[in-house]
Amino acid sequence: MATETVQGDGLADAVGVATHSAADSGGMPQLNFDHWGNQIFWLVLALIAIYMILSRVALPRIAAILAERQGTISNDIAAAEDLKSKAADAEAAYDKALVDARAEAQNIIAKSKADMQADLDTAIAKADAQIAAKSAESEKAISEIRAGALENVKTVAKDTVKEIVSAMGGKADAKTITAAVTSRMKG
């Protein structure tokens, strides 16, 4: 029985040790008040180390990169403003050149119209003179033709009257026939 007691006591001791260490441990080590002083010390030490590393190494690099980016952005904005003003100047020069070109085109058109009108007036005057000369020649020719036609009509009329009078059995002298034809032709 002694072994049983020992075994019983050994098991009880093992169970007692397990329950005693769980009770002594206080649960999670982070929540054990016995270790807080030590944990706070290492926390402060780690934070100071992180602050020193960040302030001496990482933050200056980040600040330099941000400053470089800001400088690049500022330079790009200044260059864009400069290009914008150059573009505005170029547009103004283009507009002025366009207005000047339109004015010059209007002057050329007006001059061309005046030259064409002068040429047209000269050609019209020349054509009018030629037409007047041809018209005078035509009137002269027409009057000559009329005069010739009247003479021919008189001759034909005299011959016809002479033939009619002789056909009727009468006798007419040339002077009487000429007087009768001339009086009839006058109206």
FILO-92541 format. One line per 8 residues: number of its first residue (from 0); for each residue z, y, x of N, C-alpha, C. Coordinates in steps of 0.2 Angstrom, whole numbers. Each point is the difference from the previous one (the first is absolute). Example, Ala and Ser with C-alpha at 12.3 -4.5 7.8 and 13.67 -1.06 7.14 Angstrom:
<pts>
0> 39,-28,66,0,6,-4,0,6,4 | -4,5,-2,1,6,4,3,5,-4
</pts>
This chain:
<pts>
0> 0,-6,4,0,6,-4,0,6,4 | 2,-1,6,0,6,4,-7,3,1 | -5,-5,1,-7,3,1,-2,3,-7 | 2,-2,-5,-2,3,-6,3,7,-1 | 6,1,2,3,6,0,-4,5,5 | -1,-3,6,-4,4,5,-6,2,-3 | -4,-5,-3,-6,2,-3,1,5,-5 | 5,-1,-4,1,4,-6,1,7,3
8> 4,0,5,2,7,3,-6,3,3 | -4,-4,3,-6,2,4,-5,3,-5 | 0,-3,-5,-5,3,-5,3,6,-3 | 6,0,-1,4,6,-3,-1,5,5 | 1,-1,6,0,5,6,-7,3,0 | -5,-4,0,-7,2,0,-1,4,-6 | 2,-1,-6,-1,4,-6,4,6,1 | 6,0,3,4,6,1,-3,4,5
16> -3,-2,5,-3,4,5,-6,3,-3 | -4,-3,-3,-6,3,-3,3,6,-5 | 5,-2,-4,2,6,-5,3,5,4 | 4,-1,5,3,5,4,-5,4,4 | -5,-2,3,-5,4,3,-4,4,-5 | -1,-3,-6,-4,4,-5,4,6,-2 | 7,-1,-1,4,5,-2,1,5,6 | 1,-2,6,1,5,5,-7,4,2
24> -5,-3,-2,-7,3,2,-1,7,-4 | 2,0,-6,0,6,-4,-7,1,-3 | -5,-5,0,-6,0,-3,-5,2,6 | -5,5,-2,-5,2,5,3,4,5 | -3,-1,6,3,4,6,-1,7,-1 | -5,2,-3,-1,8,-1,5,3,-4 | 3,-4,-5,4,3,-4,8,-2,2 | 1,-2,5,6,-2,3,3,6,3
32> 5,3,-2,3,6,2,3,0,7 | 1,-6,3,3,-1,6,-6,2,6 | -6,-1,-2,-6,1,4,-3,7,0 | 2,4,-5,-3,6,-2,0,5,6 | 5,1,4,0,4,5,-5,-1,6 | -1,-7,1,-5,-2,5,-7,1,-3 | -1,-1,-6,-6,1,-3,-3,7,0 | 5,4,-2,-1,8,0,-2,2,7
40> 4,-2,5,-2,2,7,-7,-2,2 | -2,-6,-2,-7,-2,2,-5,3,-4 | 2,2,-6,-5,3,-5,-1,7,3 | 5,4,2,-1,6,3,-4,0,6 | 2,-5,4,-4,-1,7,-7,-1,-1 | -2,-4,-5,-7,-2,-2,-3,6,-2 | 3,4,-5,-3,6,-3,-1,6,6 | 5,0,5,-1,5,5,-6,-2,5
48> -1,-7,1,-5,-2,4,-7,1,-4 | 0,-1,-6,-6,1,-4,-2,7,0 | 5,4,-1,-1,8,0,-3,2,7 | 3,-3,5,-2,2,7,-7,-2,1 | -2,-6,-2,-7,-2,1,-5,4,-4 | 2,1,-6,-5,4,-4,0,7,2 | 5,3,2,0,7,2,-3,1,6 | 0,-5,5,-3,1,7,-7,-3,0
56> -1,-5,-3,-7,-3,1,-4,1,-7 | 2,-3,-5,-5,-1,-6,-1,7,-3 | 5,4,-2,-1,7,-3,-4,4,4 | 1,1,7,-5,4,3,-7,-2,0 | -1,-6,0,-7,-3,0,-3,2,-7 | 4,-1,-5,-2,1,-7,-1,8,-1 | 4,4,3,-1,7,-1,-6,3,4 | -1,-4,6,-6,2,4,-7,-2,-4
64> 0,-5,-3,-5,-2,-4,-1,4,-6 | 5,2,-4,0,5,-5,-3,7,2 | 3,2,6,-2,6,2,-8,0,2 | -2,-5,3,-7,-1,2,-4,0,-6 | 2,-4,-5,-4,0,-7,0,7,-3 | 6,3,0,0,7,-3,-5,5,4 | 0,-1,7,-4,4,4,-8,-1,-2 | -1,-7,0,-7,-2,-2,-2,3,-7
72> 4,-1,-5,-1,3,-6,-1,7,0 | 4,4,3,0,7,1,-7,2,3 | -2,-3,5,-6,1,4,-6,-1,-5 | 0,-6,-4,-5,-2,-4,-1,6,-6 | 6,2,-2,0,5,-6,-3,6,3 | 2,2,6,-3,7,3,-7,-1,1 | -2,-6,3,-8,-1,1,-3,0,-7 | 3,-3,-5,-4,0,-7,0,7,-2
80> 5,4,1,0,7,-2,-6,4,3 | 0,-1,7,-5,3,4,-7,-2,-2 | -1,-7,-2,-7,-2,-2,-1,3,-7 | 5,1,-4,-1,2,-7,-2,8,1 | 3,3,4,-3,7,1,-7,1,3 | -1,-5,5,-7,0,2,-5,-2,-5 | 2,-5,-4,-5,-2,-6,-1,6,-5 | 6,4,-1,-1,6,-5,-4,5,4
88> 0,1,6,-4,5,4,-7,-2,-1 | -1,-7,2,-7,-3,-1,-3,1,-7 | 4,-1,-5,-3,0,-6,-1,8,-2 | 4,4,2,-2,7,-1,-6,2,4 | -1,-2,6,-6,1,4,-6,-3,-4 | 1,-6,-2,-6,-3,-4,-2,4,-6 | 5,2,-4,-1,4,-6,-4,6,1 | 3,4,6,-4,6,2,-7,-1,2
96> -1,-6,4,-7,-2,2,-4,-1,-6 | 3,-4,-5,-4,-1,-6,-2,6,-4 | 5,5,-1,-1,6,-3,-6,4,3 | 1,0,7,-5,4,4,-7,-4,-1 | 0,-6,0,-7,-4,0,-3,1,-7 | 4,1,-5,-2,1,-7,-3,7,0 | 4,5,3,-3,7,0,-6,0,3 | -1,-3,6,-6,0,4,-6,-3,-4
104> 2,-6,-3,-5,-3,-5,-3,5,-5 | 5,4,-3,-2,4,-5,-4,6,2 | 1,2,7,-4,5,3,-7,-2,1 | 0,-6,3,-7,-3,1,-4,-1,-6 | 4,-2,-5,-4,-1,-7,-2,6,-2 | 4,6,0,-2,6,-2,-6,3,4 | 0,-1,6,-5,2,5,-7,-4,-2 | 1,-6,-1,-6,-4,-1,-3,2,-7
112> 4,1,-5,-2,3,-6,-4,6,1 | 3,5,3,-3,6,2,-7,-1,3 | 0,-4,5,-6,-1,4,-5,-3,-5 | 2,-5,-4,-5,-3,-4,-3,5,-5 | 5,4,-3,-2,5,-5,-5,5,3 | 1,2,6,-5,4,4,-6,-3,1 | 0,-6,2,-6,-4,1,-4,-1,-7 | 4,-1,-5,-3,-1,-7,-3,7,-3
120> 4,5,2,-3,7,-3,-6,1,4 | -1,-1,7,-6,1,4,-5,-4,-3 | 1,-7,-1,-5,-4,-3,-2,2,-7 | 4,2,-4,-2,2,-7,-4,7,1 | 2,4,4,-4,6,1,-7,-1,2 | 0,-5,5,-7,-2,3,-4,-3,-6 | 3,-5,-4,-3,-3,-5,-2,5,-5 | 4,5,-2,-2,5,-5,-6,4,2
128> 0,1,7,-6,4,3,-6,-4,-1 | 0,-6,2,-5,-5,0,-3,-1,-8 | 5,0,-4,-2,-1,-7,-3,6,-3 | 3,6,2,-3,7,-2,-7,0,3 | -1,-2,6,-7,1,3,-5,-5,-4 | 3,-6,-1,-5,-5,-3,-1,2,-7 | 5,3,-4,0,3,-6,-6,6,0 | 1,4,4,-5,6,1,-7,-3,1
136> -1,-5,4,-6,-3,1,-3,-4,-6 | 5,-3,-3,-2,-3,-7,-2,5,-5 | 4,5,-1,-2,5,-5,-7,3,2 | -1,1,6,-6,3,2,-6,-5,-1 | 1,-6,1,-5,-5,-1,-1,-1,-8 | 6,0,-4,-1,0,-7,-4,6,-3 | 2,6,3,-4,6,-3,-7,-1,2 | -2,-2,6,-7,-1,2,-3,-5,-5
144> 4,-6,-1,-3,-5,-4,-1,3,-7 | 5,4,-3,-1,3,-6,-6,5,-1 | 0,4,6,-6,5,0,-6,-4,0 | -1,-6,4,-6,-4,0,-1,-3,-7 | 6,-2,-3,-1,-4,-6,-2,5,-5 | 2,7,0,-2,5,-5,-7,1,1 | -2,0,6,-7,2,1,-5,-6,-2 | 3,-6,1,-4,-6,-2,0,0,-8
152> 6,2,-3,0,0,-7,-5,5,-3 | 0,6,3,-5,5,-2,-7,-3,0 | -1,-3,6,-7,-2,1,-2,-6,-5 | 5,-4,-1,-1,-5,-5,-1,3,-7 | 5,4,-2,-1,4,-6,-6,3,-1 | -3,4,5,-6,3,-1,-6,-5,-1 | 0,-5,4,-5,-5,0,0,-3,-7 | 6,-2,-3,1,-3,-6,-2,5,-6
160> 2,6,1,-2,5,-6,-8,1,1 | -3,0,5,-7,1,1,-3,-6,-3 | 2,-6,1,-3,-6,-3,1,0,-7 | 6,2,-3,2,0,-7,-5,5,-3 | -1,6,2,-4,5,-3,-7,-3,0 | -3,-3,6,-6,-2,0,-1,-6,-5 | 5,-4,-1,-1,-6,-4,0,3,-7 | 3,5,-2,0,3,-7,-7,4,-1
168> -3,1,5,-6,3,0,0,7,1 | 5,3,3,1,7,2,-2,1,7 | 0,6,2,-1,2,6,5,5,3 | 4,-2,5,5,5,2,-1,1,7 | 1,7,2,-1,1,7,6,-1,4 | 0,0,6,6,-2,4,5,5,0 | -2,6,-1,5,6,0,5,-1,-6 | -3,-1,-6,4,-1,-6,4,-6,0
176> -2,-5,3,4,-6,0,6,1,5 | -1,3,6,5,1,4,5,5,-3 | -2,5,-4,5,4,-3,4,-3,-5 | -3,-5,-4,3,-4,-5,5,-4,3 | -2,-4,5,5,-5,3,6,4,4 | -2,5,3,6,4,3,5,3,-5 | -3,2,-6,5,3,-5,4,-6,-3 | -3,-5,-1,4,-6,-2,5,-3,5
184> -2,1,6,5,-3,5,6,5,1 | -1,6,-1,6,5,0,4,-1,-6 | -2,-2,-5,5,-1,-5,-3,2,-7
</pts>
